[in-house]
């Protein structure tokens, strides 16, 4: 059987490469741990990496990463008919590259702790069973067979996105040492916690408990960060901060990797049927840089959607589209992902209709006619999401706020400035609900609401200060946002009971801006669900937007918000003046949503802004 140079070690969904196991993230495979490597290693052949066209999102990516970014690519996927039929076929090995990390392994039999480069461990692959890929400790003196080794349970990272192996030698010897080891990792308790683990040097008998590496008071005992970037197989050329000590993290900890993403809802820009078709097929038409090329595409059957139009008219539409895109590239001073979406939803135009964008206006629920100004059923939508980097230890701040500067340091996806970034597109449906601004303004000016706004702003400022985000007063969305956000979470919970989708599959998009902000005022929410297949979803969510049905669900959602299973503790929770929590009356039993659903990490939530609670009744927007 011929050897496999790059064996298959597991499978991931494309969306996981943006939110869970993206570039720089650790993937826990059954018997090994791997890190997803940088863009230089990814295949970009058009046959396996499809280009995703979304001009507004591409402009936003360029504003973050630079003008050298040319396109968005779907993660590489082999044709389903060819993939995994023969593990020795090149098609079967199309995918995202990974590398073993951490590089230190532990033998469960003799407790030997050593790096892969020691030569004591041998990689064993199974072509027809990728999940069985593992390392074995050859010549183990405690086992007749070569036992399967496991990854070391700890790594080290810093807030600038660097990641390194835990400094085992330096830690056990309490500093740099010429002693070569060997090291052994022993457990002295059933809990598996750091206090029950001890690393010992068999050569000099030095030993140390792992608990001495953890905690804020022990941070200075860890070595300084070397700027290692294992996902790029190098060290940061700019180094790390001179006083930045590594921070120990358990393998599998949730704060090893946080994705930094941008997303947008694809909104048609054209008005005529021809312009809409050009937008839908731009992935093909953008390569037609001359009329002769367009005629060639016509001859080989690539323009089937344009049979009703003359080639001259099509060529003119392509030139208009290209000129508009060039104008946008030249002026990137006002890149706003949400303003065009708000305009499309709040002022629905029957002409803006395509295979991926269809709106239907319905009457607001009669009972809430004074509060809700508009309801639009989004029968078809396309959402595009892209990964632009990641952070470690602390999550990135909100990237889509156009008024926020000095964002947290985002670790790069490639050694050189990226010319493309990975993206996924999903199709689905949603419900857009717009609040009445005339009803909202008096509520915002109520003294108790202003007081709550000030308390939440104080919590926001201290929360940013604790995470060294500058300036600390930036990015505060306001009490308007907290109201809309709380309403969205309450309604998503209610929808999940009847729409047929799980709560984690529902997502929110909040449109909140004051009258004096750019493109304001905005006061609306979009609750949507999407699936990565070509057809999207089946209308289960849109059906809940009909006037009588939506009225029943809003009433049930608000009724449930009155009382929480954790009351009175939940209702008495206020925005923390020290920044520990940036929310009011909210918890996992009433308003918190899954990480995939909430766009703000379950911050800026307060059900007392919606209805009266057991603690107070002077903030409720839905007081009637």
N, C-alpha and C positions, 0 to 999 in steps of 0.2 A: 504494500500500500504506500503510495508516494506521500512524502511529508507535506503538511500544509504550512506555508510560510506565515500567513496571518489567519489563525484559526478563529472561527466564530465562537463567541463566548456567551452570547445571550441576545435577547430581543427587547426593544423598547418601542413605544408608540411615538410618532412624530411630535405630538404635543408635549410629551414628557421631556423632550430635548429642549424645551423652552422654560418649563416651570419646575421640573424636578431633577432631571439628570442632564443638564446642559453642559456646555464647555466649562471645564474646571470643576465639575461636580464629581463626587465619588458615587460609584454604582456598586451596591452590595449584591454581588452574585452569590450563588449557593455556596461556593467554597473559596472564592477569591474576592478581592476588592479591586476595582479598576477606576481610573480617572479618565474622563472624556477629554481628548486632546484638542488642540487648536485648529483653526480653519485651514492652515497650510496642509494639514493631513487629510482633509475631507475631499472626497471626489466631487468634481464640479462639472463633469460631462453632462450635457443636456439630456442624454438618454436616461440618466438616473437621478439628476437633480433639476427638477422643473422650476422655471422662473415664475415668480408670483408678481403680478403687476398691480401696484397700488401707489400711484404717484404721490399722494399726500403723505403717506407713511414713509415713503422713501426720502422725501424732503426733510421730514422730522428726524430720520436717522442721520442724514447728512449734517443736520445742524448739531447733532450730538457727537458724531464720529469724524466728520470732515467730508469735503466734497468728492473725495476719491471713491466713496461707496457708489457703485454703479447699479446694483440690483439686489433683490431679495430672492433667495433660493430656498425651495422646499428641501428638507433633509433627504439625503440620497436613499433611494429605495429601488431595488431590482424589480423587474417585472414579476408579478405574482406567479405566472405560469412557469417561470424559470427558477425562481428563488428556492433554495433549500431542497431541490430535487437531487442534486449531486453536490456534496460539500467540497468536492475537488474542482468544481467548475468556478470560473471567475465570477459569473453572475451571482453565485451563492454567497460570495464574500463582499458584495456591495453593501456598504453600511457606514456607520460612524466609527472611527478608530478610537481605541482606548489603550491605556497602558496600565500596568500593574502599579497600584499605589494603595497603601503605604508599601515601601520597599523592605520593611522589616517584617519577619514572619516568626511565629512561635510554634514549636513542636509540642503537641499535647501530651506526648509520651515522656520525653526527657526534659520538657520545659525550656529547651534551648531558644534563645532570642537572638536572632542574627539577621543581617541584611541579605538580599538575594545575591548581591555581588560576592558574598563569601564563598559561593560555589557549593554550599551544603544542601541546596534545595534544587530539585529538578521539576521542570514544568511538564505535566502530563495532559495531553489533549485527547478528546474523543470526538472525531469528526461527525459522527452521527448522533451524538448526544452532547451538544455544546455546554449544557449546564453541568457536566461532569468535569470540566476543565479545572485542574487543581495543581498545587505544588506538593511534592513529597520530600521528606527528610531522608536522604539516602544515608545508609550506614548509621542509623540511629542505634545507640547502645542500650536502649531500653525496650526495644521492640524487634521481634524477629523479622517483621515486614517493615517496609518503608512507610511510616505513618503519614497521613495527609496533614499538612500544616495549615494554620489559620493566620490571617493577617493580625499584626499587632493592633491592639485595641485602642491605641491613642495616636493622635497626630498633633501637630502644632501649627498655628496660623496667626495672622495679625490682621488688624483692621484695614490694611491697605490691599488686601486680596491675596497676599502671599501664603503659601502652604508648604510645610516641610514635614519630614519624618520627626517623630518625637526624638529629642536629643538624648538617647538612652545612655551613651557613654559619659557624656558631660554630666548628666543628671545623677547617675549613681556615684560618680567620683567627685561630684560637687565642683565641677569646673573642668577645663581642658586637661587632658591626661595622656601620657604615652602608653598607658596600660591598654593592651589590645583585647582584654576579656579572656574567655567568652562570658556572655551574660546569660542569666536564667531568670525567668519570670515565674514567680510562685504565688499561689493563692493560699491565704490563711483564714478563710471564712467562706460561708455559703452565699453571701450577698453578691459577690462579683464587683463590688464597688471599689473605688480607688484606695480606700483605707485598708482593704483586705488584700491588696496586691503589693508585692515586694520584688524589686529587681536587685539581683545580686551578681557581683563579678566573681567568677570562679577562680580567677588568677590572684587577685589581691584581697578577696573576701569583703570588699566594700559592698554595702547594701543600703537601700533607701526605700521607704514606702511611697507609693505613688500619690498619696494624699498630700504630700509636701509640695507638689507641683500645682495644686489647684487652689483657687481662692484669690481674691484681689490682693491680699496681703503677701501672697507668694509669687506674684507676677514678676517682681524684680529678681527672683531667684532663677528664672528661666533665661536662656541665652538671648542675645540680641538677634533680631530677624536678619537673615542673610538675603532676603529678597527672592527666595526660590519660587519658581513658577513651574511646577511639574507638568501642568497641562500644555506648556509650551516647550518643555524640556530645556529650560535655560534659567538664568537668574536675571532679575530686573536690571537693565542697564543703568537705571537711575538709582538703583539701590533702594533702601527703605529709610524711614526716618531714623536719625542717629540714636534716638533714645527709645526706639520701639522694641519692646521685649515680646517674644513669642508667647502665645497663649495656648495652653494645652486644651485639646478638645477630644471627646470620646468619638471613636469611629462610629458614624451613623448619627451624630448629633445634628439637630435640625438647623443649627446656625453655622455649619461648615460652608454652606453655599446658599446664596439668595440670588435669584435671577433679576436682572434689570431689563425690563421689556417695555416696548411701546406697542400700542394697538390702535386700530381705527376701524370704523364701520365704513365700508365702501359705499360712497354716495355718488351717483352718476352726475357728471358735470355737463354733459350735452343735453340738448332739448329735442332735437329731431331724431327720428328713428335711425338714420344713418350714423349720426354722431354717437348714439348709444351703442350701436353695433360695433363701431370702431373701438370704443372703450372696452367692450367685452372681449374683443379679439386682439387687443393691443399687444399681447405677448407674441403674436405672430406678425402683426402688421408693423411693429416697430423696426423690424429688420428690412423692411422695404424702403431702402434709402434712395430709390430711383423708380421712375415709371416702368422701366424695363424689368426691374426686380418684381414689381407688382404684377406685371403680365406673366412672369414666370410662375409666381404663386398661383395665378389663375389657371395656368395650363396644367399644373400638377395637382389641381383639385383642392387647394388650401383655402379657397374663398367661397365655400359653399353657402355661407350665411349671407353673402352679398349678391346673390344671383339676380335680385330685383333691381340692382343699381348699376349704372354705367361705371366703367373703370375710371373715366375722367372725374366723375363726381366723387368716387371713393378716394382717388389720389388727392383731390382738393381737401377732403375731410382729414386725410392723414397729415397733410401739410399744416392744416389749422391746429390739429391736436399737438403736433410736434412743436409748433411755434408757441403754443400756450404753455407747454411743459418747459421750454427753454426760458420763457419769461419768469416762470415760478422759480427756476433754478437761479436765475440772476438776482431775484429779490427774495432772500430768505430771512428778512427782518421780522416778518409777522407770520410765523408758521404756527398754526393753531389747528389741532386735530379735531376739536369739538365744535368749533363755530359752524363749519359747513354741515355737520350732522344736525346741530340744533336748528339751523335754517331749514334743512330738508324735512325734519319732523314737525317743527312748529308751523311751517308754512307749506304744507304738502302740495306738490304740483302734480296733477295727473299725467303730465308729459314725462316726468321723471320716473319711468317705469322700465325695468329691464328684467332679465332672467334672474338676477341676483338682488333686485330691489323692487319691492312692491308694497305700496301703502294703501290702507283703507281707513277713512275717517268714520268714526261712529260717534254717537251722542254720549256725552259724559253721563255717569250714573245720576239719576234724578235727585237722589237723596243728598248727593255731594256736589250739586250744580254750582253752589256758591263758592266752593273750595277748589274744585277741579275744573279748569277752563276747557281742556281739550284731551281727547283720547284718540290715539292713532294706532291702528293695528298694523304692525310690520309683518306682512305675510311672508316675505322673503327678505333675507339680508345676508351679507357676506362680511365676516369679521376677519381681519388680517392682524396677526400678532408676530412680533419679531424680537429676537434676543440681541441686545447691543452690548452686554457685558454682565458682570456679576459682582457681588460683594461677599465678604466673609465676616463672621461675628455679628454684625449688625445689618439689618435689611436696608436697601436703598430707599431714599426718600422718593416721593412721588415725582416721576419724571415728566408727566404730561401737563404739569402746571406751567403755563408760559411765563408766569411772573416770578418764578423761583430761580435764583442763581446760586452758585457755589454748592452744587450738589455733592453728595458723598462721593469719594473717589471710587470710580468704577473700574474694575480690573479688565484688561483687554482680552479679546478673543483670539488675537493673533500676534505674532512677534512684530510684524510691520503693520502700518495702518490698513485696516481691512478694506478690501474692495467689494466685498459682499457680506451679507449677514444672513443667518438662517431664519426662516419664517414659516409659518403655517397659516392656512386659510381654512375657515370653517363656515358652513352655511346653516342657517336656521331661521328663527322667527322671534318676534318679540312684541311687547306692548309698551307704547310710549304714553306717559301721563304727564300733562302739563298743569302746574298749579296756577291759580288766578293771582297775578301780581297785585291787583287791587286789594285782594283779601290778605295777601302776605305782608304788605308794607305796614299796615297798622299793628299787626302782631309783632313784627320785628322791633317796633318802637315802644312796646310795653316795658315799663321799668323792670319787672321781674325777668323778662326775656333778656334785656340788656345786661342785667346782673349775671345771669347764667352764661351769657356770651363772654363776659369778662372773666368768669371763673374758668371756662373752658380754654380761653386764650392763655391764661396763666399756666394751666396744666400743659398746654401745647408748647409754650416757651421753655418750661423746665424740662419737658420730655426731650426737646431738641438739644438743650444744653447738656443733658446727661449723656447724649450720644455725639457730642462735639460737632453738631451741625450748625454751620454759620451762614447767615446771621440767625440767631435763635427766634426772632420774631417773624421770619419768613414762612411762607407756605401755609399760613393759617386759613382754612377754608371758610370759617365763619359759622354762626348759628343757623344761617339759612341752609348751609350744606348739611349740618347736623340734623335738621328737620327732615330734609329730603332723604338723607342716608338712612335715618331710622325708619321712615315710611317704607323705603325700598326693602329693607331687611324684614320688616314685619309682613309685608305683602309677599315676599319670596317664600317665607315659611308657610304662609297660607296656601299659595299656589302649589307648593310641592305636595300638599295633601290630595290634590285632585287632578293636576294636569298630566300625571303619568311620568314625569321626569323626577329624578332624585333632586334633593335640595342642592347637592354639590354641582349639578349640571346647570343650574340657573345662575345667571350672572347679572350684574348691575352695571349701569353706566349713568353717572350723576351729572346733570347739567345745572350748575349753580354759580351764578355771577350776579353781582349787584348792578344797579342802574349806572353806576359810574365806572364800571369795569369794561374792558374791551368786549365788544359784541354783546354787552348786557342790555337789559336784565335777562337772566335765564333762571328758570325754576321748573325743572322737570326731571323725570327719571325714565330710563329705558331698562326694562327687565327682559332679558332674552336668553335663549338657549340655542346651542349650535352643535353640529356634529361634523366630523372631518370627511364624510363621504360627499359625493357629488350632488346628491339630492337634498341633503339637509334633514330637517325634521318634518313632522307630519301634521302640524296644525293643532296639537293638543294645548299649547300655550295660548295661541291666538284666540281659540274658542272661549277662553276665560275673559276676554276683553269686551265681549258683548255687554251692552249697558246693564241689563238686569243681573247677569252673572257676575260682572265686575262689582256691582253694588253689593251683592251678597258677600263677596270675598273681602272687600274693603271693610265692611261692617264686622265680619268675623275676625279679621286681622286686628282691628282697633279694639274689639272686645277682648281679645286675647292679651293685648298690650296692657290692659288695666291691671292685671294681676300676674305675677311671675311665681313659679314654684319655689324660687329662692327668696321671696318676700318674707319679712320686711327688709332683709339685708340688701337685696338688689335695689329696691326702691330708695333706700337711704344712701345709696352710693352716689357720691358727688365727684366731679372732676378733681383729680388730686392736685393740691397746690404745690406738691413737690415733683409732679410730672411722672409719678409711677403709672398712672392710667389716664388716658385722654378720652374718657367717656363718663357719662352719668349713669342713670338707671338702665343698665344693660348687662347681660351676662350670657353664658352659654345656654341657659334655660329659656331665654326669651328672645334676644335679638342677635346674638353672635352668629355668624355664618362661616362656612368653610373658607379656606384660604383661596380657593379657585373662584369663589363667588364675590368676595368683597374686594373693592379696589383700594381700600385704605387700611387693611389689616385690622378690622374691627375697632377702629378708633372713630371718634366723633359720632357716637351713638348715644341716644337718650330717649327712652320711651315716654318720659314725663313731658317731652316736647310735643308728643302726639296726643295723649289723653291723660286724665288724672290718674294718679297712683295712690297707694296707701300713705305715701310720704307728703305729697303736695299736689295741688290742683290748680295752681296759678300760672302754669306754663303751657297748658294744653292748647295746641292749634285747633284741634277738632273738639273744641269745648262744647259744641252743640250736639 
